[in-house]
């Protein structure tokens, strides 16, 4: 004779309640709307450059999703237009895989060259224009690097352009084409995209010589020989809904070669945790 014993464990009220809570959480996740912020690194940078900023923003806004772009880590010496195309594909793939049916808002934060890459990618992301929330650039050279920055920095950029044979630096210096209006910087100023955002926010620092002050602010002041720059500024901001220009004055910066060549303030935007916490907590309207 063979006997089979079946044991049935009756769930307690606590276990049943815990199961129901779990089911409710699954339902909530299924219908959760995603407020996505994409962070884009700068020239010769990596996604890890923005990890601290991402962590601080995530701590301040745990209900939001933050994604650091990594697709151009090995390509920032190349054509910025190609980097823009790469970014657009990366963003599309991320949305497709993670929040295709739940995306509610889409924002971008670009550091340095990252701001230009984002602007170059926007026409390729037109299907998402109704989701665009905030465009934020941290010391991005929107008008190139031809405006006043300093002889040492100008020489450094020229030397890097020669040594690295960099298409990107040629584009920033607006020497990639014989005529200014044919250069990448001028052409991208004519692109659609910024008008889709609820707000455009331009962070700059007068101490930053790597990204010229006027270029980061997209604000051309007096002086001769700036006709092309003024045209680009008008092209970029002509249809923007709401514009914020925010100047940052960094104190107690580390002494060294970076401070001598004017790069220290540029790096502070992604190294200075005090600034990042102020950015996260005092500008809530940029994210919600």
C-alpha positions in Angstrom: 0.0 0.0 0.0 1.2 3.5 -0.8 0.0 6.5 1.1 0.2 10.0 -0.1 0.0 12.8 2.3 -1.0 16.3 1.1 -0.3 19.2 3.4 -2.2 22.4 2.8 -1.0 25.5 4.6 -3.7 28.0 5.3 -2.5 31.6 4.9 -2.7 33.8 7.9 -4.5 37.2 7.7 -1.1 38.9 7.8 0.2 36.9 4.8 -2.9 37.5 2.9 -2.6 41.2 3.5 1.0 41.2 2.5 0.1 39.5 -0.7 -2.6 42.0 -1.5 -0.2 44.9 -0.9 2.3 43.3 -3.2 -0.4 43.0 -5.9 -1.3 46.6 -5.4 2.3 47.6 -5.8 2.5 45.7 -9.1 -0.6 47.5 -10.4 0.8 50.8 -9.3 4.1 50.1 -11.2 2.2 49.0 -14.2 0.4 52.4 -14.4 3.2 54.5 -13.1 4.0 57.5 -15.2 7.7 58.2 -15.9 9.3 61.6 -15.6 12.6 60.9 -17.4 15.7 63.1 -17.2 18.6 62.3 -19.6 22.1 63.5 -18.6 24.7 64.0 -21.3 28.5 64.3 -20.6 30.9 66.7 -22.3 34.0 66.6 -24.5 36.3 63.6 -23.7 33.9 62.7 -20.9 32.1 59.6 -19.7 28.7 58.8 -18.2 30.4 58.4 -14.9 31.3 62.1 -14.9 27.6 62.7 -14.1 27.0 59.9 -11.6 27.3 62.3 -8.6 24.8 64.7 -10.1 22.5 61.8 -11.0 22.7 60.4 -7.4 21.9 63.8 -5.9 19.0 64.4 -8.2 17.7 60.8 -7.5 17.9 61.5 -3.7 16.0 64.7 -4.1 13.4 63.3 -6.5 13.1 59.5 -5.9 9.9 59.3 -7.9 11.8 60.4 -11.1 14.0 58.4 -13.5 17.5 59.6 -14.4 19.6 58.1 -17.2 23.2 59.0 -18.0 24.0 58.7 -21.7 27.1 56.6 -22.5 26.8 56.1 -26.2 29.4 58.7 -27.2 32.1 58.0 -24.5 34.6 57.0 -27.1 33.6 59.4 -29.9 33.7 63.0 -28.5 36.6 63.8 -30.9 34.4 63.0 -33.8 31.6 64.8 -35.7 29.1 66.3 -33.2 26.3 65.6 -35.7 27.1 61.9 -35.5 27.1 62.1 -31.7 23.7 63.8 -31.8 22.4 60.9 -33.9 23.9 58.4 -31.5 22.2 60.1 -28.6 18.8 60.2 -30.3 19.0 56.4 -31.0 20.1 55.7 -27.4 17.2 57.7 -25.9 14.7 56.1 -28.2 16.0 52.6 -27.2 15.8 53.5 -23.5 12.2 54.7 -23.8 11.3 51.7 -25.9 12.7 49.2 -23.4 11.8 51.0 -20.1 8.9 53.4 -20.4 7.3 53.2 -23.9 3.7 53.4 -22.6 4.3 55.2 -19.4 6.5 58.2 -20.4 4.9 61.5 -19.2 7.8 64.0 -19.2 11.2 64.1 -20.9 14.0 66.5 -19.8 17.6 66.8 -20.7 20.7 68.1 -18.8 23.8 68.6 -20.9 27.2 69.5 -19.5 29.5 71.4 -21.8 29.5 69.8 -25.2 26.6 67.7 -24.0 24.3 70.7 -24.4 25.2 71.0 -28.1 24.8 67.2 -28.7 21.3 67.4 -27.2 20.3 70.3 -29.4 21.6 68.4 -32.4 19.5 65.3 -31.4 16.2 67.1 -30.9 15.0 67.0 -34.6 15.5 63.3 -34.5 13.4 63.0 -31.3 10.4 64.9 -32.7 8.0 62.0 -32.0 8.5 62.8 -28.3 8.0 66.6 -28.6 4.8 66.5 -26.6 6.7 65.1 -23.6 9.5 67.7 -23.5 9.7 69.4 -20.1 13.0 71.1 -19.3 16.2 71.7 -21.4 19.1 72.5 -19.0 22.6 73.2 -20.1 25.6 73.5 -17.7 28.1 75.8 -19.3 27.5 74.6 -22.9 29.2 76.6 -25.7 26.0 77.1 -27.7 27.6 79.8 -29.9 30.9 77.9 -30.3 34.2 78.9 -28.8 35.0 81.9 -31.0 33.8 84.5 -28.5 36.1 85.9 -25.9 37.7 83.2 -23.7 41.3 84.1 -23.2 44.5 83.7 -25.2 45.8 80.7 -23.2 42.5 78.9 -23.7 42.4 79.8 -27.4 45.9 78.5 -27.8 45.0 75.3 -25.9 42.0 74.6 -28.1 44.0 75.2 -31.2 46.8 72.9 -30.0 44.2 70.2 -29.1 42.6 70.5 -32.5 46.0 70.0 -34.2 47.1 67.2 -31.8 43.9 65.3 -31.7 42.8 65.9 -35.3 39.4 66.6 -33.8 36.3 67.2 -35.9 34.5 68.3 -32.8 37.0 71.0 -31.9 37.0 72.3 -35.5 33.2 72.6 -35.2 33.5 74.5 -31.9 36.0 76.9 -33.4 33.7 77.2 -36.5 36.4 76.3 -38.9 34.8 73.0 -40.1 33.5 74.8 -43.2 34.8 77.8 -45.3 31.7 79.9 -44.6 30.4 80.5 -41.1 26.8 79.9 -42.1 27.7 76.4 -43.4 29.4 75.4 -40.1 27.8 72.9 -37.7 27.4 75.4 -34.9 25.4 77.8 -37.2 23.3 75.0 -38.8 22.3 73.6 -35.4 21.2 77.0 -34.3 18.5 76.7 -37.0 17.2 73.4 -35.7 13.8 72.9 -34.3 13.4 71.6 -30.8 13.9 74.1 -28.0 10.5 75.5 -28.5 9.0 72.1 -27.5 10.2 72.5 -23.9 8.3 74.1 -21.1 11.5 75.9 -20.1 15.1 76.4 -21.3 17.7 76.9 -18.6 21.2 78.1 -19.3 23.7 77.9 -16.5 27.0 79.8 -16.9 29.9 81.2 -15.0 32.0 84.3 -15.7 35.0 82.4 -14.3 34.7 79.7 -16.9 37.0 80.3 -19.8 36.5 77.0 -21.5 32.9 77.7 -22.4 32.8 81.5 -23.2 30.3 83.3 -20.9 28.3 84.8 -23.8 28.2 81.4 -25.6 26.9 79.6 -22.5 24.3 82.3 -21.9 23.4 82.6 -25.6 23.6 86.3 -25.1 25.8 88.4 -27.4 26.9 91.8 -26.0 28.4 94.8 -27.7 31.4 94.8 -30.0 32.2 94.5 -33.6 32.5 91.3 -35.6 29.7 89.5 -33.7 27.0 89.6 -36.4 27.1 85.8 -37.0 26.9 85.1 -33.2 23.9 87.4 -32.9 22.1 85.6 -35.7 22.8 82.3 -34.0 21.5 83.6 -30.7 18.3 84.8 -32.3 17.9 81.5 -34.1 18.3 79.5 -30.9 16.1 81.5 -28.6 13.6 83.0 -31.1 10.8 80.6 -30.3 11.7 79.5 -26.7 8.6 79.7 -24.4 10.4 80.4 -21.1 14.1 81.2 -20.6 16.2 81.2 -17.4 19.8 82.4 -17.4 21.5 81.5 -14.2 25.0 82.7 -13.3 27.1 80.7 -10.9 30.1 82.1 -8.9 32.2 79.4 -7.5 34.4 80.0 -4.5 37.4 78.2 -3.0 38.2 76.4 -6.2 41.2 74.1 -6.2 44.5 75.7 -7.3 46.4 74.1 -10.1 46.7 74.0 -13.9 43.0 74.0 -14.3 42.6 77.3 -12.5 45.5 78.8 -14.5 43.9 78.0 -17.9 40.4 78.9 -16.7 39.1 75.3 -16.7 38.5 75.0 -13.0 35.1 76.8 -13.0 34.0 74.6 -16.0 34.7 71.4 -14.1 33.0 72.7 -10.9 29.6 72.3 -12.5 30.0 68.5 -12.2 32.5 68.3 -9.3 31.1 70.7 -6.8 28.6 68.9 -4.6 27.4 72.1 -2.9 26.4 73.5 -6.2 24.7 70.2 -7.2 22.6 70.1 -4.0 21.5 73.8 -4.5 20.7 73.0 -8.1 18.6 70.0 -7.1 16.8 71.5 -4.1 16.4 75.2 -5.0 15.2 74.7 -8.5 12.4 72.2 -8.0 10.3 73.8 -10.7 12.8 72.6 -13.3 12.1 68.9 -12.6 8.5 68.5 -11.5 
